[in-house]
Amino acid sequence: MRLPSLLLLGTLLLRPDLAAASLSSSPLEDQHIFEPTLDWDNIPTSMGLLNEKEYDLAPPDLKLEQVHVYVRHGERTPVGIRMAEPPASIPAFWNACKTARRFKAAVMGENNVTNELEILRLSERGDGYAQEGECLPGELTDTGRKSTLRVGQELRKLYIERLGLLPDVLDSHKAAYFRSTNMPRTIESLQQVLHGLYPTSKIQQGFAPHIRTRHPNTENLIGNTIGCGRLAELALAFNLAAAKENNPKLEQFDSKLSKYIGGNPIRIDGRPRLSGILDTVRAADAHGIRIPPEFQDPDIVSALETAICDEWFRGYKDNEYRRLAMGRLLAEMSGGMSAIVNRTEAPKIRVLACHDTTLAGLCQTLDVFNNRWPDFTASITFELFSEAATQPTPSTFLLEMFSRKSAAKHFVRMRYQNRNLALPACAAPGDHLPGSPEFCTLAAFQQHVRKLTPGDWEKECVPKRAR
């Protein structure tokens, strides 16, 4: 049985958005090429942008020590051409990627000397037609570049100008860590975030920040079904179960929505898939393109979104799935926090460009998912705080000085979409800051992470059929 694309549940490297969708062999005369126009001075908060003004300060006796930022890529084109015919008439081609088309390429010249070559890249259709700025399927648009730039600017306002966690000028790899999944839209989004956090004038001359990527087999920013056969098995099982359970519930929408997809029924595993329909609608709406009125009905959208979230994320309710999909990522983050506590050299900020499935996967794994699909540029932060220990009395000073016990207590706070999240794993008395359940003790947080961390990921990833 071929593994359906939606079974990957976070492994975007295997989603259909990674393969170029079939383009028409000639320009469509009855479908305009979309060029976005958005008022960036009045962006609604519902777009998911990080906002420094909505940040909740920690109690005064807590000191911020480190922050881990997981940010979804910015607005992009749909991953395939869908709903282009009337009555939906969502444009098949988008002229919204002009920034990405002009760049300087590093080329090798004589004697291994590196030179710069100015390039203008065009997206060509099958008949040879090409227009500057036309996007490919699933590509980060200029709108997405602006929104991810804003994310970086908000990070700068918050963690440099307001809280003083980071240096004003970046001159060392020790201060900040940047990593992305190996996909153009996340890499380009991270470049924009970095440019907002540290614009050119705030990077020491001659210093080049690192943006890291990993091999697909070892990637942990997604639920990696490429490198984990057992996770792929589980994904298939949960996908089939979600389709069986949700498809009957979706029949009620056929009379209203089927006309927009050539008369086909609305189904989890339909043609097009329900997730693909909502992907096209969400991408269009984020760029100001008119969408069918039914897809603006909160009740309809909520029902469709609930079904899709169940398909993609019900697996994260299963402990084995959690361990294989998100356990390594959480363990890596926990290790970064331990490095700070142990005063080992570690960056104060880690910015990781990822995907909707990363954010929802983290939330579902930690039992705080709101069952809503993450917005473009949505972000999760995990902040590490220290609380100074009570000043010891003279009689206990020497004992305290030679004690191996840490002199400070540490707390972790998770924030998503500018809101604090109280983790159920830290709900017990003593596992969080009294009166502030969103501040989980580091000990309780790390204990929970250990339960989610596979002892031998590669061994546990062997498919059951191969054991």
Secondary structure, DSSP 8 states (H G I E B T S, - for coil): ----GGGGTT-GGGSGGGS-----SS--TTS--B-----TTS--GGG----GGG-----TTEEEEEEEEEEE---B--SS--S-STTT---S-BB---GGGEEEEEEE-GGG-EEEEEEE--EE-TTS-EETTB--TT-B-HHHHHHHHHHHHHHHIIIIIIS--S-SSB--TTTEEEEE-SSHHHHHHHHHHHHHHS-GGGB-TT-----B---TTT--SS--TTT-HHHHHHHHHHHHHHHHHHHHHHGGGHHHHGGGGTT----TTSSS-HHHHHHHHHHHHHTT----GGGG-HHHHHHHHHHHHHHHHGGGGSHHHHHHHHHHHHHHHHHHHHHHHTT-S--SEEEEEE-HHHHHHHHHHTT---SS---TT-EEEEEEEEEE-----HHHHHHHHH--S-SEEEEEEEEETTEEE--GGG-STTSEETTEEEEEEHHHHHHHHHHHS-SSHHHHTS-GGG-
